[in-house]
Amino acid sequence: MTLDQLSLLRYCALASTSGEEGRPYVVEVDGMRALHFEALTVQSQMRLDDPATLEIDYTRAMMGFLLFNPEPRDIVMIGLGGGSLAKYCLRTLPDVRFTAVEIDPDVIALRDAFGIPPDGERFRVVCADGADYVRRREHAPDVLLIDGFDRGGQPDCLCTSGFYDDCHTMLAGGGVMAVNLWSGDRRYGLYASRIRDSFEDRFVAIGAEHDSNRIAFACKGRGFPPRRRQLLERARMLATHHPIGIMSTAQRIQQRLERRAHYRPDLWDEGLHRWRGD
């Protein structure tokens, strides 16, 4: 048995015995700290020696929103978890304002354990229902991140057609939404079609490289999709400051867009040629 296997067994043993029934809890093994709602699923993971690193693959894929908006100023995230995306954005995007909306006060109570910064000028945590917050439209962010899960998975209120319509309405013109979906959910196709409809088909979904999550990107306005050359140039520019596999993300987005262009060449002004050789 390898050391990795021993570590995994030790982790599983801790995860299955550490939690209080029905409440989020923390598991710490081998320099890693994780948030759980139950033993089998890791909600968030943090390196103790580098708390702002994006450890879980889907979080790196969600940062692909930078390929559509490289310089966001106002980000709203539905679902705080361990704050991985919030911490990364605050560290690497110095001009951004970030609002995290979390419905569970027990999750918020663990913010210090995950090095989530206190509320301030650039960052705040709002204890509220994410669907209600989006519906109220207190401001118009240019990026909306949807990563809301509870003990039962994705809450129904964060997957309805009405919710995605509200997300489209809330976003500023030219804004982008990134949604974390689980491909193993039998309703995944339904959720994806709802996002596509709410955003007038300005939508693309990719798989995370090493897990079962799928990330849906949807844009508000006619700037979607970026030209092929523009997408790859942005990826090269971003890779210098974001060593999170952004080029791989761009290539997966490009492949999906090329496939979509064959089915909907009428969707974008310049049709197929913007993806063939541009």
Number of C-alpha atoms within 10 A of each C-alpha: 5 7 8 9 10 11 13 13 12 13 16 16 12 16 24 13 11 16 17 10 9 9 13 21 19 20 20 17 14 10 10 15 19 21 24 26 23 22 18 10 13 15 17 21 24 24 17 15 9 11 19 22 20 23 17 17 17 20 21 22 27 25 21 24 23 18 23 23 16 14 13 19 15 19 23 24 25 25 24 27 28 26 24 23 24 23 21 18 19 17 13 12 15 11 14 17 20 25 21 22 25 22 18 17 11 12 20 20 10 17 17 11 13 23 16 20 15 12 12 10 8 14 18 17 21 17 17 16 16 22 21 13 19 24 16 11 14 9 13 18 23 22 26 27 22 24 20 23 19 16 14 9 13 16 13 10 15 20 22 16 18 16 21 24 17 19 26 24 17 23 23 18 16 15 24 30 29 24 22 23 26 17 15 10 14 9 12 15 10 14 19 20 14 20 28 21 15 21 22 16 18 21 24 22 20 20 21 20 16 9 12 14 20 22 26 24 26 27 28 24 16 14 14 18 23 17 17 21 13 14 18 18 15 20 23 15 14 18 14 10 10 17 12 20 17 25 22 14 23 24 15 19 21 21 13 14 20 17 12 16 18 11 10 12 14 11 17 15 9 11 14 20 12 17 19 10 8 9
